[in-house]
């Protein structure tokens, strides 16, 4: 059974919160000790390479190493499944994480494609050739 939109939204929100918590100390250290800034401003900015790196590594590596799950997906009891391999490959996991940017374009229309795609795939799912399943139904 495919995951519901609310499950995916909850998982994404939890994972985004974790990404911010992981990003904050990295950004503090970078600004304080590499850039030697006196005034430190920590903001998750999707135009900043450090923000993108933390988000892509978190989403991508968790999805790969935990066989289709992140902490948020664990909370929502859903899992990413590959349509082309027995398990999600590292490339698919990273491709999917990078694909979140494509899903966010045009005011999030890539996420809303969930409602018009017969396999409930968002843009990042189609890019990585994955679907998201509800583990409660298994």
PyMOL CGO cylinders between C-alpha atoms (Angstrom):
from pymol import cmd
from pymol.cgo import CYLINDER

trace = [
    CYLINDER, 0.00, 0.00, 0.00, 1.31, 3.45, -0.91, 0.3, 1, 1, 1, 1, 1, 1,
    CYLINDER, 1.31, 3.45, -0.91, 1.93, 6.02, 1.83, 0.3, 1, 1, 1, 1, 1, 1,
    CYLINDER, 1.93, 6.02, 1.83, -0.63, 8.75, 2.43, 0.3, 1, 1, 1, 1, 1, 1,
    CYLINDER, -0.63, 8.75, 2.43, 0.22, 12.41, 1.90, 0.3, 1, 1, 1, 1, 1, 1,
    CYLINDER, 0.22, 12.41, 1.90, -0.09, 13.19, 5.63, 0.3, 1, 1, 1, 1, 1, 1,
    CYLINDER, -0.09, 13.19, 5.63, 2.46, 10.47, 6.44, 0.3, 1, 1, 1, 1, 1, 1,
    CYLINDER, 2.46, 10.47, 6.44, 4.90, 11.87, 3.93, 0.3, 1, 1, 1, 1, 1, 1,
    CYLINDER, 4.90, 11.87, 3.93, 4.34, 15.43, 5.19, 0.3, 1, 1, 1, 1, 1, 1,
    CYLINDER, 4.34, 15.43, 5.19, 4.95, 14.40, 8.81, 0.3, 1, 1, 1, 1, 1, 1,
    CYLINDER, 4.95, 14.40, 8.81, 8.11, 12.51, 7.84, 0.3, 1, 1, 1, 1, 1, 1,
    CYLINDER, 8.11, 12.51, 7.84, 9.43, 15.45, 5.83, 0.3, 1, 1, 1, 1, 1, 1,
    CYLINDER, 9.43, 15.45, 5.83, 8.74, 17.92, 8.66, 0.3, 1, 1, 1, 1, 1, 1,
    CYLINDER, 8.74, 17.92, 8.66, 10.52, 15.73, 11.23, 0.3, 1, 1, 1, 1, 1, 1,
    CYLINDER, 10.52, 15.73, 11.23, 13.48, 15.22, 8.89, 0.3, 1, 1, 1, 1, 1, 1,
    CYLINDER, 13.48, 15.22, 8.89, 13.71, 18.91, 8.08, 0.3, 1, 1, 1, 1, 1, 1,
    CYLINDER, 13.71, 18.91, 8.08, 13.77, 19.70, 11.81, 0.3, 1, 1, 1, 1, 1, 1,
    CYLINDER, 13.77, 19.70, 11.81, 16.58, 17.18, 12.32, 0.3, 1, 1, 1, 1, 1, 1,
    CYLINDER, 16.58, 17.18, 12.32, 18.46, 18.69, 9.38, 0.3, 1, 1, 1, 1, 1, 1,
    CYLINDER, 18.46, 18.69, 9.38, 18.26, 22.12, 11.03, 0.3, 1, 1, 1, 1, 1, 1,
    CYLINDER, 18.26, 22.12, 11.03, 19.50, 20.67, 14.34, 0.3, 1, 1, 1, 1, 1, 1,
    CYLINDER, 19.50, 20.67, 14.34, 22.44, 19.02, 12.53, 0.3, 1, 1, 1, 1, 1, 1,
    CYLINDER, 22.44, 19.02, 12.53, 23.16, 22.12, 10.46, 0.3, 1, 1, 1, 1, 1, 1,
    CYLINDER, 23.16, 22.12, 10.46, 23.30, 24.62, 13.34, 0.3, 1, 1, 1, 1, 1, 1,
    CYLINDER, 23.30, 24.62, 13.34, 26.54, 23.43, 15.01, 0.3, 1, 1, 1, 1, 1, 1,
    CYLINDER, 26.54, 23.43, 15.01, 28.19, 22.89, 11.62, 0.3, 1, 1, 1, 1, 1, 1,
    CYLINDER, 28.19, 22.89, 11.62, 27.30, 26.43, 10.58, 0.3, 1, 1, 1, 1, 1, 1,
    CYLINDER, 27.30, 26.43, 10.58, 28.42, 27.88, 13.92, 0.3, 1, 1, 1, 1, 1, 1,
    CYLINDER, 28.42, 27.88, 13.92, 31.84, 26.21, 13.68, 0.3, 1, 1, 1, 1, 1, 1,
    CYLINDER, 31.84, 26.21, 13.68, 32.21, 27.26, 10.05, 0.3, 1, 1, 1, 1, 1, 1,
    CYLINDER, 32.21, 27.26, 10.05, 31.37, 30.91, 10.69, 0.3, 1, 1, 1, 1, 1, 1,
    CYLINDER, 31.37, 30.91, 10.69, 33.34, 31.15, 13.94, 0.3, 1, 1, 1, 1, 1, 1,
    CYLINDER, 33.34, 31.15, 13.94, 36.52, 29.26, 13.11, 0.3, 1, 1, 1, 1, 1, 1,
    CYLINDER, 36.52, 29.26, 13.11, 36.78, 29.24, 9.32, 0.3, 1, 1, 1, 1, 1, 1,
    CYLINDER, 36.78, 29.24, 9.32, 35.33, 32.62, 8.39, 0.3, 1, 1, 1, 1, 1, 1,
    CYLINDER, 35.33, 32.62, 8.39, 36.29, 34.20, 11.77, 0.3, 1, 1, 1, 1, 1, 1,
    CYLINDER, 36.29, 34.20, 11.77, 33.00, 36.08, 12.05, 0.3, 1, 1, 1, 1, 1, 1,
    CYLINDER, 33.00, 36.08, 12.05, 32.32, 37.99, 15.25, 0.3, 1, 1, 1, 1, 1, 1,
    CYLINDER, 32.32, 37.99, 15.25, 28.59, 38.20, 14.60, 0.3, 1, 1, 1, 1, 1, 1,
    CYLINDER, 28.59, 38.20, 14.60, 27.22, 34.74, 13.80, 0.3, 1, 1, 1, 1, 1, 1,
    CYLINDER, 27.22, 34.74, 13.80, 23.91, 34.35, 12.02, 0.3, 1, 1, 1, 1, 1, 1,
    CYLINDER, 23.91, 34.35, 12.02, 22.62, 30.81, 11.64, 0.3, 1, 1, 1, 1, 1, 1,
    CYLINDER, 22.62, 30.81, 11.64, 19.92, 30.42, 9.01, 0.3, 1, 1, 1, 1, 1, 1,
    CYLINDER, 19.92, 30.42, 9.01, 19.02, 27.40, 6.89, 0.3, 1, 1, 1, 1, 1, 1,
    CYLINDER, 19.02, 27.40, 6.89, 19.39, 28.95, 3.46, 0.3, 1, 1, 1, 1, 1, 1,
    CYLINDER, 19.39, 28.95, 3.46, 18.84, 26.69, 0.49, 0.3, 1, 1, 1, 1, 1, 1,
    CYLINDER, 18.84, 26.69, 0.49, 21.11, 28.91, -1.60, 0.3, 1, 1, 1, 1, 1, 1,
    CYLINDER, 21.11, 28.91, -1.60, 24.05, 28.23, 0.73, 0.3, 1, 1, 1, 1, 1, 1,
    CYLINDER, 24.05, 28.23, 0.73, 26.19, 25.20, -0.10, 0.3, 1, 1, 1, 1, 1, 1,
    CYLINDER, 26.19, 25.20, -0.10, 26.63, 24.14, 3.54, 0.3, 1, 1, 1, 1, 1, 1,
    CYLINDER, 26.63, 24.14, 3.54, 22.86, 23.98, 4.05, 0.3, 1, 1, 1, 1, 1, 1,
    CYLINDER, 22.86, 23.98, 4.05, 22.40, 21.90, 0.94, 0.3, 1, 1, 1, 1, 1, 1,
    CYLINDER, 22.40, 21.90, 0.94, 25.27, 19.61, 1.86, 0.3, 1, 1, 1, 1, 1, 1,
    CYLINDER, 25.27, 19.61, 1.86, 23.82, 18.82, 5.30, 0.3, 1, 1, 1, 1, 1, 1,
    CYLINDER, 23.82, 18.82, 5.30, 20.32, 18.25, 3.90, 0.3, 1, 1, 1, 1, 1, 1,
    CYLINDER, 20.32, 18.25, 3.90, 21.46, 16.06, 1.01, 0.3, 1, 1, 1, 1, 1, 1,
    CYLINDER, 21.46, 16.06, 1.01, 23.79, 14.03, 3.22, 0.3, 1, 1, 1, 1, 1, 1,
    CYLINDER, 23.79, 14.03, 3.22, 21.16, 13.56, 5.93, 0.3, 1, 1, 1, 1, 1, 1,
    CYLINDER, 21.16, 13.56, 5.93, 18.32, 12.55, 3.59, 0.3, 1, 1, 1, 1, 1, 1,
    CYLINDER, 18.32, 12.55, 3.59, 20.53, 10.61, 1.20, 0.3, 1, 1, 1, 1, 1, 1,
    CYLINDER, 20.53, 10.61, 1.20, 22.71, 8.68, 3.62, 0.3, 1, 1, 1, 1, 1, 1,
    CYLINDER, 22.71, 8.68, 3.62, 19.87, 7.84, 6.02, 0.3, 1, 1, 1, 1, 1, 1,
    CYLINDER, 19.87, 7.84, 6.02, 17.74, 6.58, 3.14, 0.3, 1, 1, 1, 1, 1, 1,
    CYLINDER, 17.74, 6.58, 3.14, 20.61, 4.45, 1.84, 0.3, 1, 1, 1, 1, 1, 1,
    CYLINDER, 20.61, 4.45, 1.84, 21.99, 3.04, 5.10, 0.3, 1, 1, 1, 1, 1, 1,
    CYLINDER, 21.99, 3.04, 5.10, 18.61, 2.49, 6.76, 0.3, 1, 1, 1, 1, 1, 1,
    CYLINDER, 18.61, 2.49, 6.76, 17.11, 0.79, 3.70, 0.3, 1, 1, 1, 1, 1, 1,
    CYLINDER, 17.11, 0.79, 3.70, 14.67, 3.47, 2.63, 0.3, 1, 1, 1, 1, 1, 1,
    CYLINDER, 14.67, 3.47, 2.63, 14.09, 5.15, 5.96, 0.3, 1, 1, 1, 1, 1, 1,
    CYLINDER, 14.09, 5.15, 5.96, 14.99, 8.35, 7.74, 0.3, 1, 1, 1, 1, 1, 1,
    CYLINDER, 14.99, 8.35, 7.74, 14.05, 9.23, 11.30, 0.3, 1, 1, 1, 1, 1, 1,
    CYLINDER, 14.05, 9.23, 11.30, 10.94, 11.02, 10.00, 0.3, 1, 1, 1, 1, 1, 1,
    CYLINDER, 10.94, 11.02, 10.00, 9.93, 8.05, 7.87, 0.3, 1, 1, 1, 1, 1, 1,
    CYLINDER, 9.93, 8.05, 7.87, 10.41, 5.79, 10.88, 0.3, 1, 1, 1, 1, 1, 1,
    CYLINDER, 10.41, 5.79, 10.88, 8.08, 8.03, 12.91, 0.3, 1, 1, 1, 1, 1, 1,
    CYLINDER, 8.08, 8.03, 12.91, 5.48, 8.04, 10.10, 0.3, 1, 1, 1, 1, 1, 1,
    CYLINDER, 5.48, 8.04, 10.10, 5.97, 4.28, 9.50, 0.3, 1, 1, 1, 1, 1, 1,
    CYLINDER, 5.97, 4.28, 9.50, 6.77, 4.64, 5.81, 0.3, 1, 1, 1, 1, 1, 1,
    CYLINDER, 6.77, 4.64, 5.81, 9.67, 3.51, 3.64, 0.3, 1, 1, 1, 1, 1, 1,
    CYLINDER, 9.67, 3.51, 3.64, 11.19, 4.45, 0.29, 0.3, 1, 1, 1, 1, 1, 1,
    CYLINDER, 11.19, 4.45, 0.29, 11.30, 1.50, -2.11, 0.3, 1, 1, 1, 1, 1, 1,
    CYLINDER, 11.30, 1.50, -2.11, 13.26, 1.29, -5.36, 0.3, 1, 1, 1, 1, 1, 1,
    CYLINDER, 13.26, 1.29, -5.36, 11.37, 0.46, -8.53, 0.3, 1, 1, 1, 1, 1, 1,
    CYLINDER, 11.37, 0.46, -8.53, 14.56, -0.78, -10.22, 0.3, 1, 1, 1, 1, 1, 1,
    CYLINDER, 14.56, -0.78, -10.22, 16.62, -2.49, -7.52, 0.3, 1, 1, 1, 1, 1, 1,
    CYLINDER, 16.62, -2.49, -7.52, 16.04, -4.84, -4.61, 0.3, 1, 1, 1, 1, 1, 1,
    CYLINDER, 16.04, -4.84, -4.61, 16.89, -2.01, -2.20, 0.3, 1, 1, 1, 1, 1, 1,
    CYLINDER, 16.89, -2.01, -2.20, 17.49, 1.72, -2.61, 0.3, 1, 1, 1, 1, 1, 1,
    CYLINDER, 17.49, 1.72, -2.61, 20.98, 2.28, -4.03, 0.3, 1, 1, 1, 1, 1, 1,
    CYLINDER, 20.98, 2.28, -4.03, 23.30, 5.03, -2.82, 0.3, 1, 1, 1, 1, 1, 1,
    CYLINDER, 23.30, 5.03, -2.82, 22.87, 6.85, -6.13, 0.3, 1, 1, 1, 1, 1, 1,
    CYLINDER, 22.87, 6.85, -6.13, 19.07, 6.65, -5.91, 0.3, 1, 1, 1, 1, 1, 1,
    CYLINDER, 19.07, 6.65, -5.91, 19.12, 7.90, -2.32, 0.3, 1, 1, 1, 1, 1, 1,
    CYLINDER, 19.12, 7.90, -2.32, 21.31, 10.90, -3.19, 0.3, 1, 1, 1, 1, 1, 1,
    CYLINDER, 21.31, 10.90, -3.19, 19.37, 11.55, -6.39, 0.3, 1, 1, 1, 1, 1, 1,
    CYLINDER, 19.37, 11.55, -6.39, 16.15, 11.53, -4.41, 0.3, 1, 1, 1, 1, 1, 1,
    CYLINDER, 16.15, 11.53, -4.41, 17.60, 13.91, -1.80, 0.3, 1, 1, 1, 1, 1, 1,
    CYLINDER, 17.60, 13.91, -1.80, 18.75, 16.31, -4.53, 0.3, 1, 1, 1, 1, 1, 1,
    CYLINDER, 18.75, 16.31, -4.53, 15.36, 15.94, -6.18, 0.3, 1, 1, 1, 1, 1, 1,
    CYLINDER, 15.36, 15.94, -6.18, 13.68, 17.65, -3.23, 0.3, 1, 1, 1, 1, 1, 1,
    CYLINDER, 13.68, 17.65, -3.23, 14.92, 20.87, -4.79, 0.3, 1, 1, 1, 1, 1, 1,
    CYLINDER, 14.92, 20.87, -4.79, 13.07, 20.06, -8.01, 0.3, 1, 1, 1, 1, 1, 1,
    CYLINDER, 13.07, 20.06, -8.01, 9.93, 19.22, -6.02, 0.3, 1, 1, 1, 1, 1, 1,
    CYLINDER, 9.93, 19.22, -6.02, 10.10, 22.57, -4.24, 0.3, 1, 1, 1, 1, 1, 1,
    CYLINDER, 10.10, 22.57, -4.24, 10.22, 24.56, -7.50, 0.3, 1, 1, 1, 1, 1, 1,
    CYLINDER, 10.22, 24.56, -7.50, 7.14, 26.44, -8.66, 0.3, 1, 1, 1, 1, 1, 1,
    CYLINDER, 7.14, 26.44, -8.66, 5.80, 26.87, -5.12, 0.3, 1, 1, 1, 1, 1, 1,
    CYLINDER, 5.80, 26.87, -5.12, 6.05, 23.19, -4.30, 0.3, 1, 1, 1, 1, 1, 1,
    CYLINDER, 6.05, 23.19, -4.30, 4.21, 21.89, -7.35, 0.3, 1, 1, 1, 1, 1, 1,
    CYLINDER, 4.21, 21.89, -7.35, 6.53, 18.87, -7.43, 0.3, 1, 1, 1, 1, 1, 1,
    CYLINDER, 6.53, 18.87, -7.43, 5.19, 17.78, -4.04, 0.3, 1, 1, 1, 1, 1, 1,
    CYLINDER, 5.19, 17.78, -4.04, 1.58, 18.33, -5.15, 0.3, 1, 1, 1, 1, 1, 1,
    CYLINDER, 1.58, 18.33, -5.15, 2.09, 15.93, -8.06, 0.3, 1, 1, 1, 1, 1, 1,
    CYLINDER, 2.09, 15.93, -8.06, 1.48, 13.27, -5.42, 0.3, 1, 1, 1, 1, 1, 1,
    CYLINDER, 1.48, 13.27, -5.42, -2.24, 13.91, -6.00, 0.3, 1, 1, 1, 1, 1, 1,
    CYLINDER, -2.24, 13.91, -6.00, -2.17, 13.52, -9.79, 0.3, 1, 1, 1, 1, 1, 1,
    CYLINDER, -2.17, 13.52, -9.79, 0.27, 10.63, -10.21, 0.3, 1, 1, 1, 1, 1, 1,
    CYLINDER, 0.27, 10.63, -10.21, -1.28, 7.16, -10.11, 0.3, 1, 1, 1, 1, 1, 1,
    CYLINDER, -1.28, 7.16, -10.11, 1.68, 5.83, -8.05, 0.3, 1, 1, 1, 1, 1, 1,
    CYLINDER, 1.68, 5.83, -8.05, 1.55, 8.86, -5.73, 0.3, 1, 1, 1, 1, 1, 1,
    CYLINDER, 1.55, 8.86, -5.73, 5.02, 9.90, -6.86, 0.3, 1, 1, 1, 1, 1, 1,
    CYLINDER, 5.02, 9.90, -6.86, 6.35, 13.40, -6.32, 0.3, 1, 1, 1, 1, 1, 1,
    CYLINDER, 6.35, 13.40, -6.32, 8.99, 14.77, -8.69, 0.3, 1, 1, 1, 1, 1, 1,
    CYLINDER, 8.99, 14.77, -8.69, 11.87, 13.54, -6.51, 0.3, 1, 1, 1, 1, 1, 1,
    CYLINDER, 11.87, 13.54, -6.51, 10.33, 10.03, -6.53, 0.3, 1, 1, 1, 1, 1, 1,
    CYLINDER, 10.33, 10.03, -6.53, 10.13, 9.98, -10.31, 0.3, 1, 1, 1, 1, 1, 1,
    CYLINDER, 10.13, 9.98, -10.31, 13.70, 11.31, -10.67, 0.3, 1, 1, 1, 1, 1, 1,
    CYLINDER, 13.70, 11.31, -10.67, 15.07, 8.52, -8.45, 0.3, 1, 1, 1, 1, 1, 1,
    CYLINDER, 15.07, 8.52, -8.45, 12.62, 5.84, -9.64, 0.3, 1, 1, 1, 1, 1, 1,
    CYLINDER, 12.62, 5.84, -9.64, 11.21, 5.20, -6.17, 0.3, 1, 1, 1, 1, 1, 1,
    CYLINDER, 11.21, 5.20, -6.17, 7.85, 4.97, -4.42, 0.3, 1, 1, 1, 1, 1, 1,
    CYLINDER, 7.85, 4.97, -4.42, 6.97, 5.42, -0.75, 0.3, 1, 1, 1, 1, 1, 1,
    CYLINDER, 6.97, 5.42, -0.75, 5.03, 2.65, 0.96, 0.3, 1, 1, 1, 1, 1, 1,
    CYLINDER, 5.03, 2.65, 0.96, 3.06, 2.47, 4.20, 0.3, 1, 1, 1, 1, 1, 1,
    CYLINDER, 3.06, 2.47, 4.20, 4.68, -0.12, 6.47, 0.3, 1, 1, 1, 1, 1, 1,
    CYLINDER, 4.68, -0.12, 6.47, 1.55, -0.47, 8.59, 0.3, 1, 1, 1, 1, 1, 1,
    CYLINDER, 1.55, -0.47, 8.59, -0.15, -2.25, 5.68, 0.3, 1, 1, 1, 1, 1, 1,
    CYLINDER, -0.15, -2.25, 5.68, 2.64, -4.83, 5.30, 0.3, 1, 1, 1, 1, 1, 1,
]
cmd.load_cgo(trace, "trace")
